[in-house]
Amino acid sequence: MEGISQKEAAHRAASDAEKIAWVDDDDQLLGSLPRAELRARGLIGRGTFILLFNSAGELCVHRRTLSKAVYPGYWDPAAGGMVQADESYAESAARELEEELGIAGVELRAHGTFFFDQPDNRLWCAVFSAVSDAPLRLQPEEVLEAKFIDPHQALAEAKAGTPYCPDSLAALRKYLVSF
């Protein structure tokens, strides 16, 4: 992986080896597998997507590091990640929000689940939202930068060609239609 730090490379290797929830087409738990194996075999995992808003209603979007296995360098309108084998969706969402953006102890509101299916990224996805004005603490191995924008601006930028994570855009759309 050219252009990434040793710390990012080590983080990526650990991430690829992490045991995550392996589920069937109906989101029923089948067991756990290393993340990289799940992707390589085209199996289905579980993912969480947390839309973080400030009190002004702006959405936090962040740019992923180049070491990410899926959508490297893309803008992401949601914090989140894969659900570990021993976690619920809500537990995973709280962990991921704190790891990636440094936000903890906030209420997470659930907005349902959906299935996302693309090569190398097959997921049952749970959507959450949170509101916080606390300062962000970005995880340097996963997040290059972050900013707050109008949520519709993220959709417009993606439509205009700015690379955004398609699974997170689907989560954002699910959230927006719920209001």
C-alpha positions, 0 to 999 in steps of 0.5 A: 500500500503505497503512500500510507504510514506504517501505523496505517498499514498495521491498523489495516492488517489488524482490521482485516484480521478482525472477527466480524459478524457473518450473517445470511440474506435475512440478517441471521447470525451464522458465525464470525469470520475475519473481515478480509475473508468475508470480503474475499468470499463475497459473504454478508457482514453487518455494518453500522452507519452513524450520522453525526449532526451538530446542534445547527443540523449540519452533518459531519462528513469525513474523508477516509484514509488511503489505507482503507480496504473499501472506498479509500480516500472517499468522503463519508457521511457516516461514522461506522464500521463492521459489527464484531461477532459479539456485538449488537448493532447499537454496541458497534455504533457507539464503539465506532463513533467514539473510535473514528470521531472521538464522540462518546456518551451521546444518545444514538437514535436508531433508524432501521436497517437495509441491505447493501450489495456491491462486489466486495461490500455486502452488508446488512446495515443499521442506521443511527443518528446522534447530535453533538457539539463536542470537539471531534478527535479524529482517528488518524489511521482511518480519518484524514479530515472532517467538516460539517455541511448541510446533509443535502450538500453531501448528496449534491456533491456525490451526484456531481462526482465527488467520491462519496461512500455509496453505502453511507449515502444509502444510509443517509438517504434512508435517514432523510426519508424517515423525516 
